[in-house]
Amino acid sequence: MPKLSIVVPVYNVALFIRECLDSIKRQSFRDWECMLVDDGSTDSSGDICREFCAKDPRFRYFYQENSGVSSARNRGIERATGEFLTFVDPDDVLSRNFYEILFETQKKYDADVVEGATIDITESGEIGPIYRSSNFVNEAFGEQIFFFSGARDIVARGKDEVVKQILLNTFNCLSWNKIYRLSLWAGARYPENLSLGEDMAVVIGVVTKANVAATAPGAVYYYRDRHTSLLHSNVNAERLQEDLQGSAIMREQLLEIAPDRQEDIRALKLQYDIGCINQFVKQRKGGSRLAAFQKALSYMEEYKGIENPFHMVGAFYKDFVNVFLESDLEGKL
């Protein structure tokens, strides 16, 4: 039985998947299996996957008719045999010692969940905005990267402390920058009716099951920010509603565990909702942008009255949120 099961959902990523799978294959931590779940690709993605499987038996290939990323991830979970589980998106890249550092941290604290750092890279592979970690020499790009926070690990022991750190956004809703003890996923699956917000609907609930959760700032996952990705492709009203449904599921899960933290949970939901609402408005043109803005205002109604509306909301969105929270704005539109 391998220590780690890696699930990679694959769909029409022929331009990027070779770099992704190379970064998995070259990991300094070697005790893994990798399930490549092809969600009905129509380009050469499947051929590239089969090529890796032929050369390294740790890669395993599965094909299914196009059913969405949640279905592909769920199929990978069902076939996982490792003690721990993780996910990688097929256009992203791992630092060479990503899993080694995560497992060093896991062993140090006997953790059930360990979260690494995330760095944006552009479609062409250049470094983008930095999210979290310490000073670290980036061997993939050959330059020194300076991170916003210090190098110390953050460790949460016990359910109350884990939830507290979730509400501080120490542990986020991203699927792919973590390792999880596989047993935490018993009964947990991605909702296959959502094409946006599926991470929020399941990941936070899984992390709340951990007795010990920790961060490993030196373990770096490179997230490729593509204009054709699910988030940046057309976010229409229907897809926006799916995203908000995902965050609503997350909110209910947290309220059940921590009913006395209602305002903090609302603030966390705001942080996750605002990114998709922002995309929804930005993608509209001309007169439709005003209509989208008015629709977004109705979504933002639930956040009026939050004592600190910018709690945990990134600076990038502050001005945008502020416009929504102006009490007299609706009357001006």
C-alpha positions as CSV (number, residue, x, y, z in Angstrom):
1,M,0.0,0.0,0.0
2,P,1.5,3.4,-1.0
3,K,1.8,6.2,1.6
4,L,0.0,8.7,-0.7
5,S,-2.7,8.5,-3.4
6,I,-2.6,11.4,-5.8
7,V,-5.8,12.2,-7.8
8,V,-5.4,14.2,-11.0
9,P,-8.7,15.0,-12.9
10,V,-7.8,15.5,-16.6
11,Y,-9.7,17.3,-19.3
12,N,-8.2,18.9,-22.5
13,V,-5.0,20.1,-20.9
14,A,-2.5,18.7,-23.5
15,L,-0.5,22.0,-23.4
16,F,0.2,21.7,-19.7
17,I,-0.2,18.1,-18.4
18,R,3.2,16.9,-19.3
19,E,4.8,19.5,-17.1
20,C,2.4,18.7,-14.3
21,L,3.1,14.9,-14.5
22,D,6.8,15.5,-14.7
23,S,6.7,17.5,-11.5
24,I,4.9,14.5,-9.8
25,K,7.3,12.0,-11.2
26,R,10.4,13.9,-10.0
27,Q,9.1,14.2,-6.4
28,S,11.8,13.5,-3.8
29,F,9.1,11.7,-1.9
30,R,8.5,8.5,-3.9
31,D,6.0,6.4,-2.1
32,W,2.9,7.3,-4.1
33,E,0.4,6.2,-6.6
34,C,-1.2,8.6,-9.1
35,M,-4.7,8.1,-10.5
36,L,-5.1,10.0,-13.8
37,V,-8.9,10.3,-14.4
38,D,-9.5,11.4,-18.0
39,D,-12.9,13.1,-18.0
40,G,-13.5,12.5,-21.8
41,S,-10.7,14.6,-23.2
42,T,-10.9,15.3,-26.9
43,D,-7.3,16.4,-27.3
44,S,-4.1,14.4,-26.7
45,S,-4.3,14.6,-22.9
46,G,-5.2,10.9,-22.7
47,D,-2.3,9.8,-24.9
48,I,0.1,11.8,-22.7
49,C,-1.3,10.1,-19.6
50,R,-1.0,6.6,-21.1
51,E,2.6,7.5,-22.0
52,F,3.5,8.2,-18.4
53,C,1.7,5.0,-17.2
54,A,3.7,2.9,-19.7
55,K,7.0,4.3,-18.2
56,D,6.1,4.4,-14.5
57,P,3.6,1.9,-13.0
58,R,2.8,4.3,-10.1
59,F,0.7,6.2,-12.7
60,R,-2.7,4.6,-13.3
61,Y,-5.1,5.8,-16.1
62,F,-8.9,5.8,-16.0
63,Y,-11.2,7.0,-18.7
64,Q,-14.8,8.2,-18.3
65,E,-17.3,10.1,-20.4
66,N,-17.3,13.8,-19.7
67,S,-19.0,14.2,-16.3
68,G,-17.1,17.1,-14.7
69,V,-14.2,17.6,-12.3
70,S,-16.2,16.5,-9.3
71,S,-17.0,13.2,-10.8
72,A,-13.4,12.7,-11.9
73,R,-12.1,13.5,-8.4
74,N,-14.7,11.2,-6.9
75,R,-13.6,8.3,-9.1
76,G,-10.0,8.8,-8.1
77,I,-11.0,8.9,-4.4
78,E,-12.8,5.6,-4.8
79,R,-9.7,3.9,-6.2
80,A,-7.2,5.4,-3.7
81,T,-5.3,2.8,-1.6
82,G,-2.9,5.1,0.2
83,E,-2.9,6.1,3.8
84,F,-3.1,9.7,2.7
85,L,-4.9,11.4,-0.2
86,T,-4.1,14.5,-2.2
87,F,-5.2,16.2,-5.4
88,V,-3.3,18.0,-8.2
89,D,-5.0,20.0,-11.0
90,P,-3.6,18.9,-14.4
91,D,-2.2,22.3,-15.4
92,D,-0.4,23.0,-12.1
93,V,3.2,22.2,-11.0
94,L,4.7,21.0,-7.7
95,S,8.0,22.0,-6.2
96,R,10.4,19.0,-6.2
97,N,10.2,18.5,-2.4
98,F,6.5,19.3,-2.0
99,Y,5.3,16.0,-0.6
100,E,8.6,15.4,1.3
101,I,8.1,18.6,3.3
102,L,4.4,17.9,3.8
103,F,5.1,14.4,5.2
104,E,8.0,15.7,7.4
105,T,5.5,18.1,9.0
106,Q,2.8,15.3,9.2
107,K,5.2,13.1,11.1
108,K,6.4,15.9,13.4
109,Y,2.9,16.7,14.6
110,D,1.1,13.4,13.8
111,A,-1.2,15.5,11.7
112,D,-4.3,14.3,9.8
113,V,-4.2,17.3,7.4
114,V,-1.1,19.3,6.3
115,E,-1.5,22.3,4.0
116,G,1.4,23.8,2.0
117,A,1.9,27.2,0.3
118,T,0.4,28.3,-3.0
119,I,2.0,30.5,-5.6
120,D,0.3,31.8,-8.7
121,I,2.0,31.2,-12.0
122,T,0.8,32.7,-15.3
123,E,-0.4,30.7,-18.3
124,S,3.2,30.9,-19.6
125,G,4.7,29.8,-16.3
126,E,5.9,33.1,-14.9
127,I,5.6,33.8,-11.1
128,G,2.4,35.6,-10.1
129,P,1.0,36.9,-6.8
130,I,2.2,35.0,-3.7
131,Y,-0.3,33.7,-1.1
132,R,1.5,32.3,1.9
133,S,4.9,30.9,3.1
134,S,8.4,31.8,4.1
135,N,11.6,32.8,2.1
136,F,12.2,29.9,-0.2
137,V,14.6,29.4,-3.1
138,N,12.5,28.4,-6.1
139,E,14.4,25.7,-7.9
140,A,11.8,25.5,-10.7
141,F,12.2,29.1,-11.7
142,G,15.7,29.8,-10.4
143,E,15.1,32.8,-8.3
144,Q,14.5,33.9,-4.7
145,I,10.9,34.3,-3.8
146,F,9.8,36.4,-0.8
147,F,6.6,35.3,1.0
148,F,4.2,37.4,3.0
149,S,4.3,35.4,6.3
150,G,7.1,33.9,8.4
151,A,8.4,30.4,8.1
152,R,6.9,28.9,11.3
153,D,4.4,26.1,11.1
154,I,0.9,26.6,12.4
155,V,-0.5,23.6,14.3
156,A,-4.1,23.2,15.4
157,R,-4.8,20.5,18.0
158,G,-8.4,19.5,18.8
159,K,-11.6,20.3,16.9
160,D,-12.1,23.7,18.5
161,E,-8.6,24.9,17.4
162,V,-8.9,23.4,13.9
163,V,-12.2,25.3,13.4
164,K,-10.7,28.5,14.8
165,Q,-7.8,28.3,12.3
166,I,-10.3,27.6,9.5
167,L,-12.2,30.8,10.4
168,L,-8.8,32.6,10.3
169,N,-8.3,31.1,6.9
170,T,-5.1,29.4,8.0
171,F,-6.6,26.3,6.4
172,N,-8.5,27.2,3.2
173,C,-11.0,25.4,0.9
174,L,-8.5,24.5,-1.8
175,S,-8.4,20.8,-2.6
176,W,-4.9,20.6,-4.0
177,N,-2.4,22.2,-1.6
178,K,-2.9,19.6,1.1
179,I,-2.4,16.0,2.1
180,Y,-5.3,14.4,4.0
181,R,-5.6,11.2,6.0
182,L,-7.7,9.1,3.6
183,S,-10.0,8.0,6.4
184,L,-11.3,11.6,6.7
185,W,-12.9,11.2,3.3
186,A,-15.2,8.4,4.5
187,G,-18.6,9.5,3.4
188,A,-17.3,12.7,1.8
189,R,-17.5,13.3,-1.9
190,Y,-17.5,16.3,-4.3
191,P,-21.1,17.4,-5.3
192,E,-21.3,16.4,-9.0
193,N,-24.1,18.9,-9.6
194,L,-21.7,21.9,-9.1
195,S,-19.2,23.1,-11.7
196,L,-18.1,25.9,-9.3
197,G,-17.8,25.9,-5.6
198,E,-17.3,22.2,-5.2
199,D,-14.2,22.7,-3.1
200,M,-16.0,24.8,-0.6
201,A,-18.8,22.2,-0.4
202,V,-16.5,19.4,0.8
203,V,-12.9,20.4,1.7
204,I,-13.7,22.5,4.8
205,G,-16.0,19.7,6.1
206,V,-13.2,17.2,5.7
207,V,-10.6,19.4,7.4
208,T,-12.9,19.9,10.4
209,K,-12.7,16.1,11.0
210,A,-9.0,16.4,11.7
211,N,-7.7,16.0,15.3
212,V,-4.5,17.7,14.3
213,A,-4.0,20.0,11.3
214,A,-0.8,21.8,10.4
215,T,0.8,24.1,7.8
216,A,4.1,23.5,6.0
217,P,5.2,26.9,4.6
218,G,8.2,25.5,2.7
219,A,6.1,23.1,0.6
220,V,5.1,25.0,-2.6
221,Y,2.3,24.3,-5.0
222,Y,2.3,26.4,-8.2
223,Y,-1.2,27.2,-9.3
224,R,-1.5,28.1,-13.0
225,D,-4.0,31.0,-13.4
226,R,-5.5,30.4,-16.9
227,H,-8.1,32.5,-18.6
228,T,-9.7,29.4,-19.9
229,S,-10.0,27.7,-16.5
230,L,-13.4,27.0,-14.9
231,L,-13.3,30.1,-12.7
232,H,-12.1,32.5,-15.4
233,S,-14.3,31.1,-18.2
234,N,-17.9,32.5,-18.4
235,V,-19.3,33.0,-15.0
236,N,-23.0,33.4,-15.8
237,A,-25.8,33.8,-13.3
238,E,-26.3,30.0,-13.2
239,R,-22.7,29.3,-12.5
240,L,-22.5,32.1,-9.9
241,Q,-25.4,30.4,-8.1
242,E,-23.5,27.1,-8.1
243,D,-20.6,28.8,-6.5
244,L,-22.8,30.5,-3.8
245,Q,-24.4,27.1,-3.2
246,G,-21.0,25.6,-2.5
247,S,-20.2,28.3,0.1
248,A,-23.7,27.9,1.6
249,I,-23.0,24.2,2.2
250,M,-19.7,25.2,3.8
251,R,-21.4,27.7,6.0
252,E,-24.0,25.1,7.2
253,Q,-21.2,22.6,8.0
254,L,-19.4,25.2,10.1
255,L,-22.5,26.4,11.8
256,E,-23.3,22.9,12.9
257,I,-19.9,22.5,14.5
258,A,-19.5,26.1,15.8
259,P,-22.9,27.7,16.2
260,D,-21.4,30.4,18.4
261,R,-19.1,31.7,15.6
262,Q,-21.9,32.8,13.2
263,E,-20.4,36.2,12.4
264,D,-16.9,34.8,11.7
265,I,-18.5,32.1,9.5
266,R,-20.4,34.8,7.5
267,A,-17.2,36.7,7.1
268,L,-15.4,33.6,5.8
269,K,-18.2,33.0,3.3
270,L,-17.9,36.6,2.1
271,Q,-14.2,36.0,1.4
272,Y,-15.0,33.0,-0.8
273,D,-18.1,34.5,-2.5
274,I,-16.5,37.8,-3.5
275,G,-14.1,36.3,-5.9
276,C,-16.7,34.7,-8.0
277,I,-19.1,37.7,-7.7
278,N,-16.2,39.8,-8.9
279,Q,-15.7,37.6,-12.0
280,F,-19.4,37.6,-12.7
281,V,-19.5,41.5,-12.9
282,K,-16.2,41.9,-14.6
283,Q,-17.1,39.6,-17.5
284,R,-20.3,41.5,-18.4
285,K,-20.0,44.2,-21.0
286,G,-21.9,47.4,-21.7
287,G,-25.4,47.6,-20.3
288,S,-25.3,44.0,-19.1
289,R,-22.6,45.0,-16.6
290,L,-25.0,47.4,-14.8
291,A,-27.6,44.6,-14.6
292,A,-25.0,42.2,-13.3
293,F,-23.9,44.8,-10.7
294,Q,-27.5,45.1,-9.5
295,K,-27.8,41.4,-9.3
296,A,-24.6,41.2,-7.4
297,L,-25.9,43.8,-5.0
298,S,-28.8,41.4,-4.1
299,Y,-26.4,38.6,-3.4
300,M,-24.3,41.0,-1.1
301,E,-27.4,41.9,1.0
302,E,-26.6,39.1,3.5
303,Y,-23.2,40.7,4.3
304,K,-24.6,44.1,5.4
305,G,-24.3,44.4,9.1
306,I,-21.1,42.3,9.5
307,E,-19.2,44.2,12.1
308,N,-15.9,43.9,10.2
309,P,-16.8,43.3,6.6
310,F,-13.2,43.1,5.4
311,H,-12.3,40.4,8.0
312,M,-10.0,38.0,6.0
313,V,-10.8,39.6,2.7
314,G,-7.8,40.2,0.5
315,A,-6.8,43.8,-0.4
316,F,-7.4,43.1,-4.0
317,Y,-11.2,43.0,-3.4
318,K,-11.5,45.7,-0.7
319,D,-12.6,48.5,-3.1
320,F,-15.0,46.2,-4.9
321,V,-16.6,45.0,-1.6
322,N,-16.8,48.6,-0.3
323,V,-18.9,49.6,-3.3
324,F,-21.4,46.8,-2.6
325,L,-21.6,47.7,1.1
326,E,-22.4,51.4,0.5
327,S,-25.9,51.6,2.0
328,D,-27.2,54.3,-0.5
329,L,-25.7,52.7,-3.7
330,E,-28.9,50.8,-4.7
331,G,-30.8,54.1,-4.8
332,K,-28.2,55.6,-7.2
333,L,-28.4,52.8,-9.7
